[in-house]
Amino acid sequence: MKAFRLDELEAERAANDGAYLQFLRERNMSVGLYALDAGAHDPQNPHHQDEVYFVVSGRASITVGLETTQVARGSVVYVPAGVAHKFHHISEDLRVLVVFSPAEG
């Protein structure tokens, strides 16, 4: 078993000065914490893996392909591999768990 605490992951991510912290990597998936502060620009490009986003906190919009929706704590969004996607209009600091399948990179 592997268990994680969100507050510890956030502290580690912040200490590394990065928006993304991968904290679990297995053969068929990886999981990370993605952080974008209010007003920030999301620099993502399409990935080669399917993704699931689970919004832990914050508020924003996300566009996946040609569709846009609002997200907030508790939102879950699936992004198919290769599809353009971005968070935008981030009105509250956004913290998102990201599951890649298969593992990223």
Backbone as CSV, one residue per row, in Angstrom:
resi,resn,N_x,N_y,N_z,CA_x,CA_y,CA_z,C_x,C_y,C_z
1,MET,0.844,-1.175,0.000,0.000,0.000,0.000,0.890,1.239,0.000
2,LYS,0.403,2.256,-0.668,1.018,3.576,-0.624,-0.083,4.551,-0.247
3,ALA,0.205,5.411,0.702,-0.789,6.396,1.149,-0.125,7.770,1.167
4,PHE,-0.913,8.804,0.865,-0.386,10.152,0.737,-1.304,11.131,1.447
5,ARG,-0.725,12.220,1.928,-1.485,13.314,2.538,-1.374,14.519,1.623
6,LEU,-2.502,15.095,1.302,-2.535,16.216,0.381,-1.698,17.398,0.870
7,ASP,-1.748,17.696,2.167,-0.971,18.827,2.673,0.532,18.596,2.511
8,GLU,0.984,17.357,2.686,2.404,17.039,2.505,2.799,17.102,1.029
9,LEU,1.921,16.645,0.154,2.198,16.729,-1.284,2.281,18.176,-1.731
10,GLU,1.374,19.009,-1.237,1.381,20.427,-1.592,2.661,21.092,-1.104
11,ALA,3.100,20.771,0.088,4.338,21.341,0.618,5.539,20.909,-0.222
12,GLU,5.585,19.650,-0.612,6.680,19.157,-1.456,6.657,19.830,-2.822
13,ARG,5.459,19.955,-3.410,5.334,20.613,-4.714,5.819,22.049,-4.627
14,ALA,5.390,22.775,-3.611,5.773,24.176,-3.445,7.281,24.317,-3.206
15,ALA,7.864,23.401,-2.442,9.297,23.450,-2.157,10.129,23.237,-3.420
16,ASN,9.571,22.522,-4.383,10.280,22.253,-5.636,10.016,23.318,-6.690
17,ASP,9.265,24.360,-6.342,8.993,25.488,-7.242,8.399,25.064,-8.579
18,GLY,7.583,24.028,-8.579,6.968,23.588,-9.824,5.463,23.536,-9.703
19,ALA,4.784,23.620,-10.837,3.326,23.533,-10.835,2.857,22.094,-10.703
20,TYR,3.733,21.117,-11.041,3.312,19.715,-11.055,4.272,18.864,-10.242
21,LEU,3.709,17.995,-9.418,4.488,17.036,-8.637,3.922,15.642,-8.899
22,GLN,4.691,14.808,-9.579,4.289,13.403,-9.727,4.660,12.696,-8.428
23,PHE,3.686,12.046,-7.783,3.980,11.395,-6.517,3.742,9.893,-6.539
24,LEU,3.207,9.385,-7.634,3.010,7.946,-7.767,3.208,7.568,-9.220
25,ARG,4.010,6.539,-9.445,4.230,6.050,-10.802,4.251,4.531,-10.762
26,GLU,3.352,3.938,-11.515,3.269,2.492,-11.662,3.271,2.170,-13.150
27,ARG,3.292,0.920,-13.483,3.386,0.508,-14.886,2.248,1.068,-15.736
28,ASN,1.036,1.077,-15.214,-0.131,1.460,-16.011,-0.712,2.836,-15.707
29,MET,-0.088,3.553,-14.758,-0.618,4.884,-14.444,0.398,5.680,-13.651
30,SER,0.198,6.984,-13.658,0.928,7.867,-12.755,-0.068,8.873,-12.209
31,VAL,0.259,9.417,-11.030,-0.626,10.368,-10.372,0.221,11.542,-9.876
32,GLY,-0.319,12.738,-10.062,0.397,13.919,-9.605,-0.545,14.984,-9.107
33,LEU,0.053,16.001,-8.507,-0.682,17.168,-8.033,-0.298,18.344,-8.916
34,TYR,-1.303,19.004,-9.500,-1.094,20.137,-10.393,-1.662,21.366,-9.716
35,ALA,-0.887,22.455,-9.726,-1.304,23.679,-9.041,-1.194,24.871,-9.975
36,LEU,-2.259,25.642,-10.046,-2.269,26.901,-10.783,-2.918,27.940,-9.884
37,ASP,-2.216,29.034,-9.658,-2.759,30.089,-8.805,-3.775,30.928,-9.574
38,ALA,-4.625,31.614,-8.840,-5.641,32.475,-9.447,-4.977,33.419,-10.449
39,GLY,-5.574,33.517,-11.625,-5.066,34.391,-12.672,-3.932,33.808,-13.497
40,ALA,-3.445,32.634,-13.140,-2.303,32.029,-13.840,-2.693,31.549,-15.233
41,HIS,-1.678,31.363,-16.067,-1.829,30.802,-17.410,-1.460,29.314,-17.335
42,ASP,-2.264,28.448,-17.927,-1.998,27.013,-17.970,-1.180,26.708,-19.223
43,PRO,0.073,26.281,-19.079,0.941,26.067,-20.235,0.833,24.678,-20.872
44,GLN,-0.133,23.884,-20.489,-0.204,22.497,-20.962,-0.338,22.373,-22.479
45,ASN,0.224,21.292,-22.983,0.012,20.834,-24.354,-0.645,19.468,-24.272
46,PRO,-1.251,18.993,-25.372,-1.857,17.662,-25.329,-0.844,16.596,-24.894
47,HIS,-1.334,15.608,-24.184,-0.501,14.503,-23.713,-0.776,13.243,-24.530
48,HIS,0.142,12.319,-24.456,0.002,11.046,-25.176,-0.804,10.021,-24.376
49,GLN,-1.234,10.399,-23.179,-1.969,9.493,-22.302,-3.362,10.047,-22.023
50,ASP,-4.293,9.153,-21.712,-5.580,9.591,-21.178,-5.325,10.208,-19.807
51,GLU,-6.168,11.173,-19.437,-6.033,11.830,-18.138,-7.384,11.936,-17.446
52,VAL,-7.344,11.888,-16.135,-8.504,12.221,-15.317,-8.045,13.288,-14.335
53,TYR,-8.789,14.395,-14.286,-8.538,15.473,-13.335,-9.588,15.404,-12.234
54,PHE,-9.130,15.474,-10.989,-10.029,15.598,-9.840,-9.667,16.902,-9.138
55,VAL,-10.587,17.858,-9.135,-10.320,19.168,-8.541,-10.470,19.064,-7.023
56,VAL,-9.355,19.311,-6.342,-9.310,19.263,-4.880,-9.777,20.581,-4.295
57,SER,-9.372,21.685,-4.933,-9.782,23.008,-4.467,-9.622,24.011,-5.592
58,GLY,-10.312,25.129,-5.450,-10.218,26.208,-6.421,-11.388,26.243,-7.386
59,ARG,-11.325,27.254,-8.281,-12.364,27.440,-9.298,-11.709,27.896,-10.585
60,ALA,-12.217,27.356,-11.698,-11.681,27.724,-13.013,-12.639,27.216,-14.076
61,SER,-12.287,27.516,-15.314,-12.921,26.882,-16.466,-11.882,25.956,-17.073
62,ILE,-12.347,24.930,-17.761,-11.451,24.075,-18.522,-12.068,23.877,-19.897
63,THR,-11.219,23.973,-20.908,-11.638,23.676,-22.264,-10.913,22.418,-22.700
64,VAL,-11.691,21.451,-23.174,-11.166,20.183,-23.686,-11.697,20.063,-25.102
65,GLY,-10.781,20.106,-26.077,-11.232,20.138,-27.467,-12.028,21.410,-27.689
66,LEU,-13.280,21.261,-28.090,-14.146,22.418,-28.342,-15.150,22.666,-27.217
67,GLU,-15.079,21.865,-26.147,-16.029,21.985,-25.045,-15.413,22.700,-23.852
68,THR,-16.202,23.567,-23.212,-15.760,24.293,-22.025,-16.756,24.065,-20.907
69,THR,-16.227,23.900,-19.690,-17.079,23.762,-18.519,-16.395,24.423,-17.332
70,GLN,-17.189,24.758,-16.328,-16.678,25.298,-15.071,-16.313,24.134,-14.162
71,VAL,-15.220,24.293,-13.405,-14.835,23.273,-12.434,-14.600,23.928,-11.077
72,ALA,-14.839,23.156,-10.035,-14.614,23.579,-8.659,-14.375,22.311,-7.841
73,ARG,-14.138,22.488,-6.554,-13.875,21.338,-5.679,-14.867,20.209,-5.930
74,GLY,-14.322,19.020,-6.168,-15.159,17.845,-6.398,-15.410,17.534,-7.867
75,SER,-15.052,18.439,-8.765,-15.251,18.187,-10.199,-14.270,17.124,-10.691
76,VAL,-14.739,16.298,-11.617,-13.910,15.285,-12.257,-14.045,15.463,-13.762
77,VAL,-12.893,15.532,-14.458,-12.894,15.753,-15.902,-12.000,14.701,-16.555
78,TYR,-12.508,14.062,-17.594,-11.723,13.113,-18.389,-11.239,13.813,-19.653
79,VAL,-9.948,13.640,-19.963,-9.353,14.201,-21.175,-8.720,13.059,-21.966
80,PRO,-9.241,12.762,-23.163,-8.647,11.700,-23.969,-7.238,12.071,-24.443
81,ALA,-6.418,11.076,-24.644,-5.060,11.280,-25.144,-5.089,12.090,-26.434
82,GLY,-4.147,13.033,-26.546,-3.982,13.796,-27.771,-4.912,14.983,-27.944
83,VAL,-5.862,15.190,-27.039,-6.828,16.282,-27.177,-6.308,17.530,-26.456
84,ALA,-6.348,18.671,-27.143,-5.923,19.937,-26.546,-6.824,20.277,-25.364
85,HIS,-6.218,20.780,-24.288,-6.985,21.147,-23.094,-6.207,22.169,-22.285
86,LYS,-6.957,23.059,-21.621,-6.358,24.101,-20.788,-7.347,24.528,-19.712
87,PHE,-6.809,24.802,-18.522,-7.577,25.508,-17.512,-7.437,26.998,-17.810
88,HIS,-8.473,27.772,-17.561,-8.420,29.217,-17.786,-9.442,29.895,-16.883
89,HIS,-9.410,31.217,-16.873,-10.279,31.986,-15.972,-10.226,31.399,-14.561
90,ILE,-9.003,31.229,-14.076,-8.783,30.642,-12.748,-9.058,31.731,-11.714
91,SER,-10.190,31.600,-11.035,-10.615,32.651,-10.106,-10.201,32.369,-8.665
92,GLU,-9.900,31.120,-8.346,-9.388,30.728,-7.024,-8.253,29.747,-7.255
93,ASP,-7.195,29.821,-6.428,-6.057,28.913,-6.570,-6.551,27.488,-6.793
94,LEU,-6.047,26.868,-7.847,-6.523,25.561,-8.294,-5.532,24.477,-7.889
95,ARG,-6.024,23.421,-7.257,-5.225,22.248,-6.918,-5.976,21.039,-7.460
96,VAL,-5.275,20.280,-8.318,-5.921,19.196,-9.057,-5.078,17.938,-8.981
97,LEU,-5.707,16.811,-8.646,-5.038,15.521,-8.771,-5.196,15.075,-10.215
98,VAL,-4.092,14.616,-10.796,-4.087,14.205,-12.200,-3.671,12.751,-12.272
99,VAL,-4.487,11.925,-12.936,-4.165,10.531,-13.158,-3.911,10.354,-14.648
100,PHE,-2.707,9.896,-15.001,-2.358,9.575,-16.367,-2.395,8.068,-16.545
101,SER,-2.934,7.614,-17.680,-2.921,6.183,-17.977,-2.676,6.007,-19.478
102,PRO,-1.611,5.307,-19.845,-0.564,4.749,-18.973,0.260,5.860,-18.352
103,ALA,1.273,5.475,-17.588,2.082,6.470,-16.873,2.638,7.522,-17.805
104,GLU,2.676,8.777,-17.338,3.198,9.890,-18.109,4.684,9.695,-18.389
105,GLY,5.077,10.058,-19.624,6.486,10.092,-19.998,7.156,8.767,-19.876
